[in-house]
Amino acid sequence: MTDTPSPTPRSVDLRSGEWLEANRAQWDERVPIHVDSAFYDQSALRNGAGRLTPIDEAQLARLFPATDGRFDLTGKRVLHLQCHFGADTLTLAQRGATVVGLDFSLPAVREARRLAEEVGLSDRSRFVAANIYDARHALPEPDSFDLVFTTWGTIGWLPDVTEWARIIEWFLKPGGKLYFADGHPSAFVFDADPAGGDLPVFRYPYASKTPDLVDDASDYADESAVLENTRTWEWMHPVSETFTALTDAGLRIDSFAEHDELPWRMFPTLVPRGEGMFGWPDEAWLPLAVSLVASKA
C-alpha cells in the first residue's frame, strides 16, 4: 500500500468531488469481486440462518435478546448505513426487522435487491442508492427507525463524522439505538511491515486533519483480485472525535467496548480465530476493533 500527502483539508464538499467519485468507483468495482468471494460466503443467509460477526451478535443480543440467546428484531425498523450489497441488512431482516439499506454504490444496491429477491426478503427490505450525506433527501423519514446499524469499514471513508452523527440522530425514533462497530483507530495508524517483520509498523497519524490518498490495487476479500480503480481517499477519526460527534448530535453513549479481533486480516501477522475473525497470534498487542451503542432521548 502506498500513500501520498494530500493538500485537501477535512472540510471538503460532502456531496460531490474527487474524493466521492474515486471512492465510489473502487467500491463499484469491488461489488462483483465480493459477491463471488469466499470471504462473503452467503450460504447461511440463503439457508435462512444468516449471522453477523460474533462481536455484532453478542452486542445486539444484549440490546434485543431472544430466548435462544441470539437477538430478535421482530417489530423493529432498522436503517443500515453503508450497507454494501446487503448481506448483513438481510440478516437483520431474517431476525424479524423491517430494513432499509443505504449505500453510495449503485451496483451494490442492485445486488442487494437481487439477493433480497433470492432469499425471499423483498417484502421486508428496501435498498436506496445515495451518498450518506444525502441520506435525508434520499430517504425523507425522520424519527422513524428503532435502530441505525453501521459496521466494519464505514467512517474511514467519510470526511465528516459530525454530520454523520447528525444524520443518525435525525433518523432515530426517540428511544432508538445506534449500533456501530469498526476497526480501532489506534490500529489504523499501523500498516504491514514492508521489510516483512512480524509486527506492523507505524504509518499514519492518529489525528490527521487531511485525508490519506491511498493507491492500492489489492482487495481484502480476494487476494487474487487486481483493482483498476486503485486510488481512494480515507480519513482517520479518533475515538474522541466519534464520541464528541455523537454526543453533540444529542445522542447518549450507552456502552463502548474494545476487541482484540475483527472480521478481516488487517495485518498479515493476524491469525484466524474462527467464525471469520482474525486476531493476534500470541498476546493482544493492541485493540483491533471497537463497538458502541448510543441512544436518542
C-alpha positions in Angstrom: 0.0 0.0 0.0 1.3 3.4 -0.9 0.0 6.8 0.0 0.8 10.5 -0.8 0.2 13.6 1.3 -3.0 15.5 0.4 -3.3 19.2 0.4 -7.0 18.9 0.9 -8.4 19.7 4.4 -11.1 17.7 6.1 -13.7 20.4 5.2 -14.3 19.0 1.7 -17.6 19.3 -0.2 -19.6 16.4 1.4 -21.9 15.9 -1.6 -19.5 15.9 -4.6 -15.9 16.0 -5.6 -12.9 13.8 -6.4 -13.0 12.1 -3.0 -16.5 10.8 -3.6 -16.1 9.7 -7.2 -12.8 8.0 -6.5 -14.1 6.0 -3.5 -17.4 5.1 -5.3 -15.5 3.9 -8.4 -13.5 1.5 -6.3 -16.5 0.2 -4.4 -18.4 -0.2 -7.6 -15.6 -2.4 -8.9 -15.4 -4.4 -5.7 -19.1 -5.5 -5.8 -18.8 -8.4 -8.2 -15.5 -9.5 -6.6 -17.1 -9.6 -3.2 -20.3 -11.3 -4.3 -18.2 -14.2 -5.7 -15.7 -14.4 -2.9 -15.5 -17.0 -0.1 -14.9 -14.0 2.3 -18.6 -13.0 1.8 -20.0 -16.6 1.7 -23.8 -16.2 1.8 -24.7 -19.9 2.2 -26.0 -19.4 5.7 -28.1 -16.4 4.6 -29.5 -18.5 1.7 -30.4 -21.2 4.2 -32.4 -18.8 6.3 -29.7 -18.6 9.1 -27.6 -15.6 8.3 -25.2 -14.5 11.0 -23.3 -11.3 11.8 -19.8 -11.2 13.2 -19.5 -12.7 16.8 -19.0 -9.2 18.1 -22.2 -7.9 16.5 -24.1 -11.0 17.5 -23.1 -10.6 21.2 -23.7 -6.8 21.3 -27.1 -7.0 19.6 -28.2 -9.9 21.8 -27.7 -7.6 24.8 -29.9 -4.9 23.2 -32.6 -7.2 21.7 -32.4 -10.5 23.5 -34.1 -13.6 22.2 -34.9 -16.8 24.1 -32.3 -18.8 22.0 -29.5 -16.5 23.1 -29.3 -14.6 19.8 -31.0 -11.3 19.0 -34.6 -10.7 17.9 -35.6 -7.6 16.0 -39.3 -8.6 15.5 -41.3 -5.4 15.0 -38.2 -3.2 14.8 -37.4 -0.9 11.9 -33.7 -0.8 11.0 -31.7 1.6 8.9 -28.3 0.1 7.7 -26.0 2.8 6.6 -23.2 1.9 4.1 -24.7 -1.5 3.6 -22.6 -2.6 0.7 -24.5 -5.4 -1.1 -26.9 -6.0 1.7 -25.8 -9.3 3.3 -25.9 -8.0 6.9 -29.0 -6.0 6.1 -30.8 -9.1 5.1 -29.5 -11.0 8.2 -31.2 -8.3 10.3 -34.4 -8.9 8.3 -34.2 -12.6 9.0 -34.2 -11.8 12.7 -37.5 -10.1 12.3 -36.7 -6.5 11.3 -38.1 -4.4 8.5 -34.9 -3.0 7.0 -33.7 -0.1 4.8 -30.2 -0.4 3.4 -28.4 2.7 2.0 -25.1 2.7 0.1 -23.5 5.0 -2.4 -22.7 2.3 -4.9 -25.5 1.6 -7.3 -24.1 -1.8 -8.3 -24.0 -2.8 -4.6 -27.7 -1.7 -4.2 -28.7 -3.6 -7.3 -27.0 -6.7 -6.0 -28.7 -6.2 -2.6 -32.1 -6.0 -4.3 -31.3 -9.2 -6.3 -30.1 -11.0 -3.1 -33.3 -9.9 -1.3 -35.4 -11.5 -4.0 -33.3 -14.7 -3.9 -33.7 -15.2 -0.2 -37.3 -14.2 -0.1 -37.0 -11.0 1.9 -38.0 -8.3 -0.6 -41.2 -7.7 1.4 -39.2 -6.7 4.5 -36.3 -4.9 2.8 -35.6 -1.8 0.7 -32.3 -0.6 -0.7 -31.5 3.0 -1.6 -28.6 4.3 -3.6 -27.3 7.5 -2.2 -24.2 9.3 -0.7 -24.7 9.1 3.0 -24.6 12.9 3.3 -27.6 13.0 1.0 -29.5 10.4 3.1 -32.1 12.8 4.5 -33.1 13.8 1.0 -33.0 10.3 -0.5 -34.9 8.9 2.5 -37.1 11.6 4.0 -38.2 9.7 7.0 -37.1 11.5 10.2 -37.6 9.9 13.7 -38.7 6.6 12.1 -36.1 3.9 12.9 -35.7 1.9 16.1 -32.1 1.0 15.2 -29.4 2.5 13.0 -26.8 -0.1 12.2 -23.4 0.7 10.7 -20.4 -1.6 10.9 -16.9 -2.6 9.6 -15.2 -0.2 7.3 -17.5 2.7 7.3 -16.5 6.1 8.8 -12.9 5.8 7.5 -14.4 6.6 4.1 -16.2 9.7 5.4 -14.6 13.1 5.7 -17.0 14.4 8.4 -18.3 12.4 11.3 -20.1 15.4 12.9 -22.6 15.4 10.0 -22.7 11.6 10.1 -23.8 11.7 13.7 -26.4 14.4 13.0 -27.8 12.2 10.2 -28.1 9.2 12.6 -29.9 11.3 15.2 -32.3 12.6 12.6 -33.4 9.1 11.6 -33.7 7.6 15.0 -37.0 7.5 16.9 -37.0 8.8 20.5 -35.5 5.9 22.4 -33.9 4.5 19.3 -30.4 3.0 19.3 -27.3 3.3 17.2 -25.1 0.2 16.9 -21.6 0.9 15.5 -18.6 -1.3 15.1 -15.3 -0.8 13.2 -11.6 -1.2 13.3 -9.9 0.5 16.2 -8.4 3.9 15.3 -5.3 3.0 17.2 -4.8 0.0 14.9 -5.4 2.0 11.8 -2.2 4.0 12.4 -0.2 0.9 11.5 0.4 -1.0 8.3 2.2 -4.2 7.3 6.0 -4.0 7.7 7.4 -3.6 4.2 10.6 -5.4 5.4 8.5 -8.4 6.3 8.7 -8.2 10.0 6.2 -10.0 12.2 4.6 -6.8 13.7 3.1 -3.9 11.8 4.9 -0.6 11.7 3.6 3.0 12.3 2.4 4.6 9.1 -0.4 7.1 9.6 -1.0 9.9 12.1 -3.8 9.2 14.6 -5.5 12.5 14.3 -4.6 13.9 10.9 -6.7 16.8 9.6 -6.1 15.7 6.0 -7.1 12.5 4.2 -4.7 9.8 3.2 -4.7 9.4 -0.5 -4.1 5.7 -0.9 -3.0 3.9 -4.1 -3.7 0.2 -3.7 -4.8 -2.4 -6.3 -5.4 -5.2 -3.8 -8.7 -6.3 -2.2 -9.2 -7.6 1.3 -11.8 -10.2 0.2 -9.9 -11.8 -2.6 -6.1 -11.9 -2.6 -6.0 -12.6 -6.4 -8.0 -9.5 -7.3 -6.3 -6.6 -9.0 -8.3 -3.5 -9.0 -8.3 -0.9 -11.8 -9.6 1.9 -9.6 -6.8 2.0 -7.1 -6.9 5.5 -5.7 -9.0 6.2 -2.6 -9.4 8.9 0.0 -9.5 7.8 3.6 -9.8 9.7 6.9 -8.7 8.9 10.4 -11.3 9.6 13.1 -10.0 9.3 16.7 -12.3 7.7 19.3 -12.8 11.1 21.0 -13.9 12.7 17.7 -16.6 10.0 17.2 -17.8 10.3 20.8 -17.9 14.0 20.6 -19.8 14.0 17.3 -22.4 11.6 18.7 -23.0 13.4 22.0 -23.0 16.9 20.3 -25.7 15.5 18.0 -27.8 14.7 21.1 -27.1 11.0 21.5 -26.1 9.3 24.7 -23.3 6.8 24.7 -24.7 3.7 26.4 -21.8 1.3 26.0 -18.3 1.1 24.5 -16.1 -1.9 24.1 -12.7 -2.7 22.6 -11.9 -6.0 21.0 -8.8 -7.9 20.1 -10.2 -9.4 16.9 -12.0 -8.2 13.8 -13.6 -9.7 10.7 -10.8 -9.1 8.2 -7.0 -9.6 8.2 -5.9 -6.1 8.9 -2.2 -7.2 9.1 -0.5 -10.2 7.7 0.6 -11.3 11.2 -3.0 -11.8 12.3 -4.3 -15.4 12.5 -7.8 -16.9 12.1 -9.8 -17.1 15.3 -12.8 -18.9 13.7 -16.2 -17.6 12.6 -14.4 -15.2 10.1 -12.5 -13.3 12.8 -8.7 -12.5 12.9 -6.6 -11.7 15.9 -3.0 -11.5 17.2 -1.1 -14.8 17.2 0.0 -14.5 20.9 -0.6 -11.6 23.2 -3.1 -8.9 22.3 -0.6 -6.2 21.3 -3.3 -3.5 20.9 -7.1 -3.5 20.4 -8.2 -4.2 16.8 -11.8 -3.1 16.9 -14.4 -1.0 18.7 -18.1 -1.3 19.2 -20.6 1.1 20.8 -24.2 1.7 21.4 -25.8 5.1 21.6 -29.4 6.1 22.2 -31.7 9.0 21.4 -33.6 10.6 24.2 
